[in-house]
């Protein structure tokens, strides 16, 4: 019995008892609820045995007995409290066996109580620990969601119950692990950062960890420098850990993780203020796409202007006008989503596509209904990349409150995106975005324009390009490394590319 307790715990002990009794064995609480059960005879009606055991458990509790048996014409139920204190009303061991009962069954049952009680107690502690870990993980996920949606004050309030304190400024790292390694990599990240890093298990991608690292942290690490080819323009590649290096927290931590964990890939963002966590996450995700092709499996997002910062006052007024119907929406019923919930839903969908159901913990039908309502409020077709790019840009501008809102301009043109894209600052941004496209080869622009014209769908794009779907995917995968941006996986650079191409077409016209 003790050997079974060490090797298999309470399930193996119950299975042994059920086989010996040629019946049913289980653990029940004082009111007859079955907590765990095993049937040792396939022909034995388990639901009838459970019902008889539940009835006996309730009678044992009512009588405050130290043991109990309940007979029927065909079988008998034997019960013993696991802690041998009838006043506790704790879990009881129940055996239900057909008559006549096997010899020595009650003695075997008494011998099993002590190892079974110890196993059940340790398993109960483990279950509680897992519930605590799950609650903490969900709490961290909630804080990340609040940061992503710009609700900074609430994020600080929720984070106050967890450790460590939210840093500011920060770098965001996205760590891609091999299957089943995420918990171990999280432990390594905690040790490497001395517990100063916010570690969140990504709710969308099961292999990703999201690290919010204090940007000002300095770390000395013993490293052994390797010569690594420079990464594509727009990212910085680094070697594996090794010599002595003093570096910024996010860079050093990402480099150390990539070096210590085999098959682990790390993308690191620029240094940002805490309210810009959503932007930093997208930067880290784009850097991750580049890091997959580097020997060191580590890349840092290079400096790239954010389109929301170059649109000026006209762009801010355009975003306010475009989003006004959504931001002023009042639900008809109290249970319907309000403007803030709808804004968070469309922002999550633009970032994660269909994976937004996992991010928001909602059903896909709920997501579809909310997106339909948002499209109706804004007067846009959210199935089109052009309209998706417009809403994405407007939400990013809206999340940049420092932009001026005053200036000359006709209110009738505030909803005209083309007017915003003709601005000199946006034109310069578009040139910088498409500079790498020109360097990527003669088919790069054609492939990207065709893919975007086909609403970022591989099948129609392949038909229009006259190549296979795998061939189209390979072209886009190569372009990810050359452009230093993620294209096929969300968050994707498709919206920035569409805006850049549109701005250049307007300039050419």
MARNU-291885 format. One record per residue (C-alpha): residue in three letters; residue number from 1; x, y, z. Coordinates in steps of 0.1 Angstrom, whole numbers. Layout:
REM residues N
 code pos    c1    c2    c3
  Ala NUM     X     Y     Z
...
This chain:
REM residues 509
 code pos    c1    c2    c3
  Unk   1     0     0     0
  Unk   2    28    25     8
  Unk   3    46    15   -24
  Unk   4    14    23   -44
  Unk   5    10    56   -25
  Unk   6    45    67   -35
  Unk   7    43    56   -71
  Unk   8     7    64   -80
  Unk   9   -10    82   -52
  Unk  10   -47    78   -43
  Unk  11   -58    67   -78
  Unk  12   -36    36   -77
  Unk  13   -46    28   -41
  Unk  14   -83    30   -50
  Unk  15   -77     9   -81
  Unk  16   -61   -18   -60
  Unk  17   -89   -18   -35
  Unk  18  -115   -19   -62
  Unk  19   -98   -48   -79
  Unk  20   -95   -67   -46
  Unk  21  -132   -61   -38
  Unk  22  -142   -68   -75
  Unk  23  -164   -38   -71
  Unk  24  -161     0   -66
  Unk  25  -139    22   -45
  Unk  26  -141    59   -40
  Unk  27  -135    89   -18
  Unk  28  -165   109    -8
  Unk  29  -171   140    14
  Unk  30  -195   141    43
  Unk  31  -226   150    22
  Unk  32  -221   121    -2
  Unk  33  -204   139   -31
  Unk  34  -180   116   -49
  Unk  35  -145   132   -50
  Unk  36  -127   104   -67
  Unk  37  -137    68   -77
  Unk  38  -125    37   -95
  Unk  39  -144     7  -107
  Unk  40  -126   -26  -105
  Unk  41  -152   -46  -124
  Unk  42  -163   -35  -158
  Unk  43  -196   -52  -154
  Unk  44  -203   -34  -121
  Unk  45  -229    -6  -125
  Unk  46  -208    23  -112
  Unk  47  -236    48  -109
  Unk  48  -256    24   -86
  Unk  49  -225    18   -65
  Unk  50  -218    56   -62
  Unk  51  -254    62   -52
  Unk  52  -252    35   -24
  Unk  53  -219    49   -12
  Unk  54  -233    85   -11
  Unk  55  -263    73     9
  Unk  56  -240    55    34
  Unk  57  -217    86    37
  Unk  58  -246   108    46
  Unk  59  -258    82    72
  Unk  60  -222    80    86
  Unk  61  -221   118    90
  Unk  62  -255   119   106
  Unk  63  -247    92   131
  Unk  64  -212   106   138
  Unk  65  -199    70   135
  Unk  66  -163    59   134
  Unk  67  -171    34   106
  Unk  68  -202    23    88
  Unk  69  -216    -5    66
  Unk  70  -248    -6    45
  Unk  71  -261   -38    31
  Unk  72  -285   -45     2
  Unk  73  -297   -78   -12
  Unk  74  -269   -79   -38
  Unk  75  -240   -59   -23
  Unk  76  -226   -41     7
  Unk  77  -210    -7    12
  Unk  78  -181    -3    38
  Unk  79  -170    32    49
  Unk  80  -141    45    70
  Unk  81  -132    81    76
  Unk  82   -97    89    62
  Unk  83   -87   109    93
  Unk  84  -104    85   118
  Unk  85  -122   114   134
  Unk  86  -159   112   129
  Unk  87  -165   147   142
  Unk  88  -145   162   114
  Unk  89  -170   153    86
  Unk  90  -140   151    63
  Unk  91  -135   127    34
  Unk  92  -143    90    38
  Unk  93  -131    59    20
  Unk  94  -160    38     6
  Unk  95  -159     3    -9
  Unk  96  -189   -12   -26
  Unk  97  -186   -49   -33
  Unk  98  -210   -77   -44
  Unk  99  -219  -103   -18
  Unk 100  -204  -124    -5
  Unk 101  -175  -101     4
  Unk 102  -140  -113    -2
  Unk 103  -122  -125    29
  Unk 104  -100   -99    47
  Unk 105  -116   -70    28
  Unk 106  -123   -49    59
  Unk 107   -87   -55    73
  Unk 108   -72   -45    39
  Unk 109   -94   -14    39
  Unk 110   -82    -4    74
  Unk 111   -46    -9    63
  Unk 112   -52    14    33
  Unk 113   -67    43    53
  Unk 114   -34    58    65
  Unk 115   -14    58    32
  Unk 116   -46    69    14
  Unk 117   -51    97    38
  Unk 118   -16   109    34
  Unk 119   -18   107    -4
  Unk 120   -51   125    -5
  Unk 121   -38   153    18
  Unk 122    -7   159    -3
  Unk 123   -28   158   -35
  Unk 124   -52   183   -20
  Unk 125   -23   207   -12
  Unk 126   -10   203   -47
  Unk 127   -45   211   -62
  Unk 128   -47   242   -40
  Unk 129   -12   253   -51
  Unk 130   -23   249   -88
  Unk 131   -54   269   -82
  Unk 132   -33   297   -66
  Unk 133    -8   296   -95
  Unk 134   -37   297  -120
  Unk 135   -52   327  -101
  Unk 136   -19   345  -101
  Unk 137   -14   337  -138
  Unk 138   -49   351  -147
  Unk 139   -42   382  -125
  Unk 140   -10   389  -145
  Unk 141   -28   383  -177
  Unk 142   -55   408  -166
  Unk 143   -28   434  -158
  Unk 144   -12   429  -193
  Unk 145   -47   433  -209
  Unk 146   -52   465  -190
  Unk 147   -18   478  -201
  Unk 148   -26   469  -237
  Unk 149   -59   488  -236
  Unk 150   -44   519  -220
  Unk 151   -61   515  -186
  Unk 152   -30   523  -166
  Unk 153   -45   533  -132
  Unk 154   -65   501  -130
  Unk 155   -35   480  -140
  Unk 156   -15   495  -112
  Unk 157   -43   488   -87
  Unk 158   -45   451   -98
  Unk 159    -7   448   -99
  Unk 160    -4   460   -64
  Unk 161   -16   426   -51
  Unk 162    12   409   -71
  Unk 163    49   411   -74
  Unk 164    70   429   -86
  Unk 165    59   465   -90
  Unk 166    52   475  -126
  Unk 167    84   492  -139
  Unk 168    85   524  -160
  Unk 169   101   528  -185
  Unk 170   101   493  -199
  Unk 171   112   470  -226
  Unk 172    90   441  -237
  Unk 173   104   407  -246
  Unk 174    85   380  -264
  Unk 175   101   346  -257
  Unk 176    91   317  -280
  Unk 177    97   283  -263
  Unk 178    96   247  -274
  Unk 179    65   227  -265
  Unk 180    61   221  -228
  Unk 181    91   244  -218
  Unk 182    71   276  -209
  Unk 183    70   270  -172
  Unk 184   107   261  -170
  Unk 185   116   292  -191
  Unk 186    95   314  -168
  Unk 187   114   301  -138
  Unk 188   148   308  -156
  Unk 189   136   343  -165
  Unk 190   126   349  -128
  Unk 191   161   338  -116
  Unk 192   180   357  -142
  Unk 193   162   390  -135
  Unk 194   162   386   -97
  Unk 195   124   387   -96
  Unk 196   122   422  -111
  Unk 197   106   412  -144
  Unk 198    69   409  -150
  Unk 199    63   375  -166
  Unk 200    30   367  -183
  Unk 201    21   335  -201
  Unk 202     7   347  -234
  Unk 203   -31   340  -235
  Unk 204   -30   338  -273
  Unk 205     1   318  -283
  Unk 206     7   287  -261
  Unk 207    45   288  -267
  Unk 208    50   325  -259
  Unk 209    61   343  -227
  Unk 210    57   380  -225
  Unk 211    83   398  -203
  Unk 212    79   434  -191
  Unk 213   115   443  -181
  Unk 214   127   475  -164
  Unk 215   145   493  -191
  Unk 216   169   512  -168
  Unk 217   181   479  -152
  Unk 218   218   473  -157
  Unk 219   232   438  -154
  Unk 220   267   423  -155
  Unk 221   266   389  -170
  Unk 222   295   364  -176
  Unk 223   294   358  -213
  Unk 224   314   341  -239
  Unk 225   310   363  -270
  Unk 226   303   346  -303
  Unk 227   307   363  -337
  Unk 228   272   365  -351
  Unk 229   264   380  -385
  Unk 230   246   414  -383
  Unk 231   209   410  -384
  Unk 232   187   426  -411
  Unk 233   184   464  -411
  Unk 234   160   475  -384
  Unk 235   171   450  -358
  Unk 236   203   444  -338
  Unk 237   216   408  -335
  Unk 238   236   397  -305
  Unk 239   257   367  -297
  Unk 240   251   340  -271
  Unk 241   259   347  -235
  Unk 242   294   343  -225
  Unk 243   323   371  -213
  Unk 244   314   401  -192
  Unk 245   288   425  -205
  Unk 246   269   454  -190
  Unk 247   237   460  -210
  Unk 248   202   473  -206
  Unk 249   178   450  -188
  Unk 250   156   439  -217
  Unk 251   186   432  -240
  Unk 252   206   414  -214
  Unk 253   178   392  -202
  Unk 254   167   383  -238
  Unk 255   202   375  -247
  Unk 256   207   353  -216
  Unk 257   175   334  -222
  Unk 258   183   327  -258
  Unk 259   217   315  -248
  Unk 260   207   293  -219
  Unk 261   176   276  -233
  Unk 262   180   256  -265
  Unk 263   155   263  -293
  Unk 264   143   294  -275
  Unk 265   138   325  -296
  Unk 266   136   361  -282
  Unk 267   124   394  -296
  Unk 268   130   426  -277
  Unk 269   113   460  -281
  Unk 270   127   495  -279
  Unk 271   126   513  -246
  Unk 272    91   528  -240
  Unk 273    70   544  -213
  Unk 274    46   520  -195
  Unk 275    15   534  -213
  Unk 276    30   524  -246
  Unk 277    32   487  -236
  Unk 278    10   477  -265
  Unk 279    33   493  -290
  Unk 280    63   477  -274
  Unk 281    46   443  -276
  Unk 282    41   446  -313
  Unk 283    78   457  -317
  Unk 284    89   426  -298
  Unk 285    67   404  -319
  Unk 286    82   418  -351
  Unk 287   117   414  -337
  Unk 288   108   377  -329
  Unk 289   100   371  -365
  Unk 290   135   383  -374
  Unk 291   152   364  -345
  Unk 292   140   330  -359
  Unk 293   164   334  -388
  Unk 294   194   345  -367
  Unk 295   221   322  -353
  Unk 296   218   337  -319
  Unk 297   180   334  -319
  Unk 298   178   370  -305
  Unk 299   169   403  -320
  Unk 300   161   438  -308
  Unk 301   136   460  -327
  Unk 302   154   488  -345
  Unk 303   143   524  -344
  Unk 304   112   529  -366
  Unk 305    87   559  -364
  Unk 306    52   552  -352
  Unk 307    27   565  -378
  Unk 308     5   579  -350
  Unk 309    33   603  -341
  Unk 310    36   619  -376
  Unk 311     0   625  -385
  Unk 312    -2   659  -367
  Unk 313   -33   678  -357
  Unk 314   -52   669  -389
  Unk 315   -46   632  -382
  Unk 316   -58   635  -346
  Unk 317   -90   653  -357
  Unk 318   -95   626  -384
  Unk 319   -92   598  -358
  Unk 320  -115   616  -334
  Unk 321  -141   620  -361
  Unk 322  -138   584  -373
  Unk 323  -141   569  -339
  Unk 324  -167   592  -325
  Unk 325  -197   569  -332
  Unk 326  -179   541  -314
  Unk 327  -167   561  -285
  Unk 328  -202   577  -279
  Unk 329  -221   544  -283
  Unk 330  -246   537  -255
  Unk 331  -258   501  -252
  Unk 332  -295   495  -254
  Unk 333  -294   469  -226
  Unk 334  -273   468  -195
  Unk 335  -258   434  -205
  Unk 336  -248   447  -240
  Unk 337  -211   458  -245
  Unk 338  -205   495  -241
  Unk 339  -181   517  -260
  Unk 340  -150   508  -240
  Unk 341  -156   471  -243
  Unk 342  -163   474  -281
  Unk 343  -131   494  -285
  Unk 344  -111   468  -266
  Unk 345  -126   441  -287
  Unk 346  -118   456  -321
  Unk 347   -83   465  -309
  Unk 348   -77   429  -298
  Unk 349   -91   416  -331
  Unk 350   -69   439  -351
  Unk 351   -39   427  -332
  Unk 352   -47   390  -329
  Unk 353   -73   382  -356
  Unk 354   -94   351  -346
  Unk 355   -71   346  -316
  Unk 356   -89   375  -299
  Unk 357  -113   350  -285
  Unk 358   -85   336  -264
  Unk 359   -72   370  -255
  Unk 360  -106   383  -244
  Unk 361  -120   350  -231
  Unk 362  -152   352  -253
  Unk 363  -169   329  -277
  Unk 364  -163   334  -314
  Unk 365  -200   342  -320
  Unk 366  -197   370  -294
  Unk 367  -166   383  -312
  Unk 368  -184   382  -346
  Unk 369  -214   400  -332
  Unk 370  -193   428  -316
  Unk 371  -173   433  -348
  Unk 372  -205   435  -368
  Unk 373  -218   462  -345
  Unk 374  -185   481  -346
  Unk 375  -185   480  -384
  Unk 376  -221   494  -384
  Unk 377  -212   521  -360
  Unk 378  -182   532  -380
  Unk 379  -198   527  -414
  Unk 380  -168   505  -425
  Unk 381  -164   469  -438
  Unk 382  -140   453  -414
  Unk 383  -135   424  -438
  Unk 384  -114   448  -459
  Unk 385   -77   454  -451
  Unk 386   -81   491  -461
  Unk 387  -108   496  -435
  Unk 388   -89   475  -409
  Unk 389   -58   497  -415
  Unk 390   -79   529  -410
  Unk 391   -94   517  -377
  Unk 392   -60   505  -365
  Unk 393   -44   538  -372
  Unk 394   -72   557  -356
  Unk 395   -70   536  -324
  Unk 396   -32   542  -322
  Unk 397   -37   579  -327
  Unk 398   -64   579  -300
  Unk 399   -39   562  -277
  Unk 400   -14   591  -282
  Unk 401   -31   619  -263
  Unk 402    -2   643  -266
  Unk 403   -11   650  -302
  Unk 404   -25   684  -308
  Unk 405   -62   685  -319
  Unk 406   -65   722  -330
  Unk 407   -55   737  -363
  Unk 408   -69   749  -396
  Unk 409   -90   725  -416
  Unk 410  -125   719  -428
  Unk 411  -146   696  -406
  Unk 412  -160   679  -436
  Unk 413  -125   665  -445
  Unk 414  -118   651  -410
  Unk 415  -131   617  -420
  Unk 416  -109   616  -452
  Unk 417   -79   593  -446
  Unk 418   -63   603  -479
  Unk 419   -59   639  -466
  Unk 420   -40   625  -436
  Unk 421   -18   603  -458
  Unk 422    -9   633  -480
  Unk 423     8   651  -451
  Unk 424    46   656  -455
  Unk 425    54   638  -423
  Unk 426    33   607  -433
  Unk 427    49   607  -468
  Unk 428    84   606  -452
  Unk 429    73   578  -429
  Unk 430    60   558  -459
  Unk 431    93   562  -478
  Unk 432   111   549  -448
  Unk 433    87   520  -444
  Unk 434    90   509  -481
  Unk 435   128   515  -483
  Unk 436   134   479  -474
  Unk 437   108   467  -498
  Unk 438   128   482  -527
  Unk 439   159   464  -514
  Unk 440   142   431  -511
  Unk 441   141   422  -548
  Unk 442   120   428  -579
  Unk 443    91   406  -567
  Unk 444    88   420  -532
  Unk 445    65   450  -540
  Unk 446    44   429  -564
  Unk 447    39   402  -538
  Unk 448    30   425  -510
  Unk 449     6   446  -531
  Unk 450   -11   416  -544
  Unk 451   -14   400  -510
  Unk 452   -29   432  -495
  Unk 453   -52   437  -525
  Unk 454   -65   401  -519
  Unk 455   -73   411  -482
  Unk 456   -42   393  -469
  Unk 457   -55   359  -481
  Unk 458   -29   335  -494
  Unk 459   -52   315  -517
  Unk 460   -64   345  -538
  Unk 461   -30   361  -538
  Unk 462   -14   329  -551
  Unk 463   -39   327  -580
  Unk 464   -33   363  -589
  Unk 465     5   359  -587
  Unk 466     4   327  -607
  Unk 467    22   306  -581
  Unk 468    13   280  -555
  Unk 469     0   288  -520
  Unk 470    32   274  -504
  Unk 471    53   295  -529
  Unk 472    34   326  -518
  Unk 473    39   317  -481
  Unk 474    76   313  -487
  Unk 475    79   347  -504
  Unk 476    62   364  -475
  Unk 477    82   344  -449
  Unk 478   114   356  -466
  Unk 479   101   392  -467
  Unk 480    95   390  -429
  Unk 481   132   386  -423
  Unk 482   141   413  -449
  Unk 483   115   438  -436
  Unk 484   121   430  -400
  Unk 485    84   427  -395
  Unk 486    59   399  -389
  Unk 487    35   395  -418
  Unk 488    17   361  -416
  Unk 489    13   359  -378
  Unk 490    -6   385  -359
  Unk 491     3   412  -348
  Unk 492    11   418  -384
  Unk 493    27   447  -403
  Unk 494     0   445  -430
  Unk 495   -18   477  -418
  Unk 496    14   498  -418
  Unk 497    23   484  -453
  Unk 498   -11   492  -467
  Unk 499   -10   528  -453
  Unk 500    25   532  -467
  Unk 501    16   520  -502
  Unk 502   -15   541  -502
  Unk 503     5   572  -491
  Unk 504    30   566  -519
  Unk 505     3   561  -545
  Unk 506   -13   594  -535
  Unk 507    21   611  -538
  Unk 508    26   596  -573
  Unk 509    -9   606  -584
